[in-house]
Amino acid sequence: MKHGKKYVEAAKLVDRATLYEPDEAIALAKKTAVAKFDETIEVHIRTGCDGRHAEQQIRGAVVLPNGTGKTVKVLVFAKGDKVNEAEAAGADFVGGEELIPRIQNEGWLDFDVVVATPDMMGVVGRLGKVLGPKGLMPNPKAGTVTMDVTKAVNDIKAGKIEYRLDKNNIVHVPVGKASFTEEALQENFKALMDAIVKAKPSALKGQYLRSITLTSTMGPGIKVSVAKF
């Protein structure tokens, strides 16, 4: 893969053999974000888990203290009083049954997170084939299946992110934008790592965190020391 001049220049700032401390890695990720847009700073955590075993799955959510820098559109499946509650909380879209054909047949997916009250999961379940592969299916572990729609919507709007293992047992999550201050990114990174460390499956034998890489959208990967975690 041929990289552009900016990437090559940015990559020179990173020593591939070095395991950086988190604050050094964050400073470097900001420095190597040289694209014309406000790049996202991402964390990629390779774990020793085997996600094929249910008891070694990691899935949850954490509210980043400084948000993600991204405006998130929230769809809430609810009925009765919960419809008004979701609208008052600032949900972008609220509905029920009538949204099924829109999503299933018209391919409407103009939202980033889906929240559902437990009594709507029968309806939402019919969208499994569409929402599942896109990682949009509401899940109690992530706090997106709940009767407290106000809290769910507020948390998501405030910068709540979901984390889960992909098929290679890696967790990929954003921790903010390159325009954030180093302090803001450090606080977000710490909140994420605290949550990941807490989520360690008790069934896991051996090393939990194998490697951590920090990168901006278009920048080079920066290896972070896992020693302190």
ABEGO torsion letter per residue (X at the ends): XBBBAAAAAAAAABBAABBBBAAAAAAAAAAABABABBBBBBBBBBBABBAABAAABBBBBBBBAAEAGBBBBBBBBBBEAAAAAAAAAGBABBBBAAAAAAAAAAGBABBABBBBBAAAAAAAAAAAAAAAAAGABBBAAAGABBABAAAAAAAAAAGBBBBBBBAAGBBBBBAEBAABBAAAAAAAAAAAAAAAAAABBAABBEBABABBBBBBAABBBBBBBAAAX
